[in-house]
Amino acid sequence: MGYSLNIKPSAGKELDALPWRAQIQSMKAIITLSISARPEGCKKLVGSDNVYRIRIGEYRIIYQIDDTAQAVYIESVGHRQGIYKNK
């Protein structure tokens, strides 16, 4: 049994604003999160309990894992230069 995916509306808009190649790569990575919430290469963000990030080239996907509910919450998607400013 995998994890359910929940994408914040703001993260969906950020995903739509990416270049099409980055959108496709990011969507593949997000779909992979439903199978494995902690894939190879993911990193836990310092100072947070269950917040992780995945690197997709120059872009990052910030997400939260709820193991008890078996859910992944996509918080933010964007370029590496600005993705951490509000975190």
C-alpha positions in Angstrom: 0.0 0.0 0.0 1.4 3.4 -1.0 1.0 6.9 0.2 -1.8 9.3 -0.9 -0.7 12.5 -2.6 -2.0 15.9 -1.6 -0.8 19.0 -3.5 -1.4 22.4 -2.0 -3.1 24.7 -4.5 -0.2 27.1 -4.3 2.2 24.3 -5.1 0.1 23.3 -8.1 0.4 26.9 -9.4 4.2 26.8 -8.8 4.4 23.5 -10.7 2.4 25.0 -13.6 4.8 27.9 -13.8 7.8 25.7 -14.3 9.3 25.1 -17.8 7.6 22.1 -19.4 10.6 19.8 -19.1 10.9 20.6 -15.4 7.1 20.1 -15.0 7.3 16.6 -16.5 10.3 15.6 -14.3 8.7 17.0 -11.2 5.4 15.2 -11.9 7.3 11.9 -12.2 9.1 12.6 -8.9 5.8 13.4 -7.2 4.1 10.3 -8.5 7.1 8.3 -7.2 6.4 9.7 -3.7 3.1 7.8 -3.7 5.1 4.6 -3.9 8.0 5.6 -1.6 7.7 8.7 0.5 11.5 8.7 1.2 13.1 7.9 -2.2 16.8 7.8 -2.7 18.2 11.3 -2.7 15.6 12.9 -0.5 16.8 15.0 2.4 15.2 16.0 5.6 15.1 19.8 6.1 16.9 20.9 9.2 14.7 22.3 11.9 11.5 20.5 10.9 10.0 17.2 12.0 8.6 15.6 8.8 9.6 18.0 6.0 11.7 16.7 3.2 13.0 17.9 -0.2 13.7 16.2 -3.5 16.1 17.7 -6.0 15.1 17.7 -9.7 18.0 19.4 -11.4 17.8 23.1 -10.5 14.3 22.7 -9.0 13.2 21.4 -5.6 10.0 19.8 -4.3 9.3 20.5 -0.6 6.9 18.0 1.0 5.7 16.7 4.3 5.1 13.1 5.3 2.4 11.9 7.6 3.2 8.2 8.2 0.1 7.5 10.4 -2.2 8.7 7.7 0.0 7.3 4.9 -0.1 10.7 3.2 2.4 13.0 1.4 1.7 16.7 1.3 3.4 18.7 -1.5 4.1 22.1 0.1 6.1 23.9 -2.6 7.8 23.5 -6.0 10.3 25.9 -7.4 13.8 26.9 -8.3 16.5 26.2 -5.8 17.4 29.9 -5.4 14.0 30.9 -3.9 12.4 27.7 -2.6 13.8 27.9 0.9 13.0 31.6 1.7 9.6 30.9 3.2 10.5 27.7 5.0 
